[in-house]
Amino acid sequence: MAESSVVGKLKLNLGCGNRKIEGFLNVDSQPGCQPDMVLDLEATPWPWADDSVDEVQLIHVLEHLGQAPAVYLGIMRELWRVCCDGAHVHIMVPHPRCDEYLNDPTHVRPVTEAGLEMFSQRLNAEWDAIGAANTPLGKYLGIDFEVDSSTLDLKPRWREKLQRGEVTEQELRLAGDQQFNVFAQLTVELCAIKPAGRLVGRSGSSSGGVASDTAWGEQVNAALAEGNGAQAMAVMAAAVAAAPGDFEARAHLATLQHALGMLEPALENFQKVADAGVGGVELFNNLGVVAQELGRVDEAIAAYERAVALDPGNVTARGNLAEALGLVGRIKDAVAAYATLLQEKPGNAEVHLGIAKLFISQGWFADALASLETAASIAPGNPEILNQKGIACREAGRHEEALTSFEAALQAAPGNLSLLVNRANALARLGRNTEAEALFRAAVAEITESGEPCPYELGFSFACFLLKQGRTDEGWSFYESRRQAVAIQHHPLEATLPQWRGEAVPAGAALLVTAEQGFGDSLQFVRLILALAETFSRVCLQTRPALHKLLARSLAGVCEVVEDVPADALFDFICPIASLPLALRLSVGDWGMAAPYLKTDTMQSALWGFRIPAGRQRKIGICWSGGKSLRFKHRCDLPLATVDTLLTTTDVRWVSLQKEGDADWRRAQSQAGRLVDLMDMATSFDETAALIANLDLVITVDTSVAHVAGGLGKPVWLLLAEDADWRWLEGRDDSPWYPSMRIFRLRKEEVWPALGARVAAELAAMN
């Protein structure tokens, strides 16, 4: 099932009081007004991540905050930090020369347009140029806000004078500067500028040595305000094409590309800015984020390290570096990095959240939940903290708690797609399929109405939900969403060849079927190529080296099997192998096979048979680990203690089908005569299949071994967690894919040793 961290931008209604705004996170320091989050805004840092907010409402709030200048400036710094580039901040305050401001003892600070302009680095630069004494707060604090507009609301008496023509607008402004109770309140619209200072020098001065044009910024902002990302992208692309050396524009283009999911172009443009030597800490951090999202974690680490070198105190870059170190398995380094951050920033919720994510990735769910509790005590109501708590609870089998956490996160971030998907999946795991489906469909309908394609995390999760119930008509269609995943393999010819989706084709047409996803997927779907002979005169399967020999023999006379497609190969259509079920409109009743479709070499099978010690015992192969990441091993792999219990079954010659992992344990069992372990000699699936051909039974977890055994027609017992992959359907002890398969599932609240005991009892009953 797809799952991911919270994505999208927040909208904050700070100091909401009883003025709640739908679609915003309503925040106040007083629990009595029942806000979504209770938070003292003067206590910094705030719990939200950098660049996580695109709109802020401060309605009659700012005048109550920061009597001490340091506190007020800290608030403005936090406001800028959490805002993304272009975020809008709506400020409404009483005019400092009106009774409403003066009579309230909780009003501690007059807020004026001129005061807010001090946070503009563009104006700061202009003041520096002319030697003005205005305090350049934007420059000093390293933040940048532009005043987009300001409005003064008149007191009723003065409004009536204006309407009667007794006073002009110019006279009103002069009166407001000299008298009290002319204006009632001030409304100011701020725009956050990131990276700080990127607008500096647009009026004829240089920025990075290259003149910058204000026109593209205005056009981009206008397009984004209308929700037209394509138009904004076109404007930025044209600006960069016109001035390739304008690195400010190029960085802005990369940021926009990243926001729109165009990861490869974003990485390329961020890298060009970095290579030009004009990048700062934010540039290298962004470069690392995009590289990490592309799965190029080593490049991400290098970028984060450069960001940290530029600003050793930057918590965001250091936290990202620690996370990336964990992704490449440098767990000690990652833990050490987080430990240092915790010493320096014990009150930073993001640091506790980061280490919790690391713990989840390692399967240390109790430790993760402890860190998340600490993070939640610092930042109650933070949606990502609640999301990760839900994920940790789910992995620990605490499904009701997981659902509660996802629902609380959605209250804090209404409409967030990742949270909607996680909540729907949690409902499905609890057997509340009707509610889950309604949630999925509502999210799909909203995306459809917007005209956008169904995102990967939503479409793929919904596909798995439907396919698990055998609902293939919609299921296969939504399964195509997997093609949007960063990790999916895309063949270069997909850019030039149309994908075959089951339509009629011209006589003599040729089809290229390409590999994607794991070995098991290829082994499962390869049978469908046998159904293509009547449609195409020529079919070619491109597969990975480990499968090549087995599939080439099995499909001989049906299609050509290659590892690399020749550059001059001519095809009319292309189809990823996991899209064949959609093209063939495959229903559950069509999942089966008329006969074994994988074929071994007779001589090779005999050779592997000679390697197994002779005897009258049943020869049973066992595979207990599917090579899943540490986070998922607890619900995919058999614990070694359970495997050990199975090995005590009498009248069985156990043969290992485990290719990797647990090497010392395997060696010890082999030396003790309890396990025949020949897998170090198997260099391909062809040899693994030849070994399996000599066995009476295969017992395995959900891994490629199950598909090899099933494709050979060999009796196979598949051991599954309660919430198994879609392909094994729901609640069945057989599989339409493989007639020779029997499924043993963990029952509700059952643990692996109990399932192992059931399997051992079945083996004993066979004697």
Salt bridges, closest charged atoms under 4 A:
GLU3 OE1 - ARG394 NH2 2.02
GLU3 OE2 - ARG631 NH2 2.29
ASP50 OD1 - ARG81 NH1 2.64
ASP51 OD1 - LYS194 NZ 2.60
ASP54 OD1 - LYS11 NZ 3.28
GLU55 OE1 - LYS11 NZ 3.44
GLU55 OE2 - HIS90 NE2 3.05
GLU63 OE2 - HIS60 ND1 3.45
GLU63 OE2 - HIS64 NE2 3.71
GLU63 OE2 - HIS107 NE2 3.96
GLU78 OE1 - ARG81 NH2 2.80
ASP85 OD1 - ARG198 NH2 2.67
ASP85 OD2 - HIS252 ND1 3.56
GLU100 OE1 - LYS155 NZ 2.66
ASP104 OD2 - HIS107 NE2 3.30
GLU126 OE2 - ARG122 NH1 3.43
ASP128 OD2 - LYS139 NZ 3.13
GLU146 OE1 - ARG122 NH2 2.90
ASP148 OD2 - HIS88 ND1 3.97
GLU166 OE2 - ARG164 NE 2.66
GLU189 OE1 - HIS90 ND1 2.37
GLU248 OE2 - ARG202 NH2 3.06
GLU264 OE1 - ARG296 NH1 3.26
GLU268 OE2 - LYS272 NZ 3.49
GLU293 OE1 - HIS258 NE2 3.09
GLU299 OE2 - ARG296 NE 3.01
ASP333 OD2 - ARG330 NE 3.02
GLU344 OE1 - ARG318 NH1 2.76
GLU373 OE2 - LYS389 NZ 3.22
GLU384 OE2 - LYS357 NZ 3.23
GLU395 OE2 - ARG394 NH2 3.40
GLU395 OE1 - HIS634 NE2 3.31
GLU395 OE1 - ARG635 NE 2.77
GLU401 OE1 - ARG398 NH2 2.72
GLU407 OE2 - ARG423 NE 3.17
GLU435 OE1 - ARG432 NH2 2.76
GLU437 OE2 - ARG441 NE 2.94
GLU437 OE2 - ARG471 NH2 2.67
GLU474 OE1 - ARG441 NH2 2.65
GLU480 OE2 - ARG482 NH1 3.00
GLU480 OE1 - ARG501 NH1 3.68
GLU494 OE2 - ARG483 NH2 2.52
GLU494 OE1 - HIS490 ND1 3.20
GLU516 OE2 - ARG482 NH2 2.61
GLU516 OE1 - ARG483 NH1 3.28
ASP521 OD1 - ARG727 NH2 3.09
GLU563 OE2 - HIS548 ND1 3.89
ASP637 OD2 - LYS633 NZ 2.94
ASP644 OD1 - ARG674 NH1 2.62
ASP664 OD1 - ARG667 NH1 2.88
ASP677 OD2 - ARG666 NE 3.00
ASP680 OD1 - ARG666 NH2 3.68
ASP686 OD1 - ARG553 NH1 2.53
ASP723 OD2 - ARG429 NE 3.28
ASP723 OD1 - LYS468 NZ 2.96
ASP725 OD2 - ARG727 NE 2.52
ASP734 OD1 - ARG732 NE 2.95
GLU750 OE1 - ARG758 NH2 2.98
GLU762 OE1 - ARG742 NH1 3.23
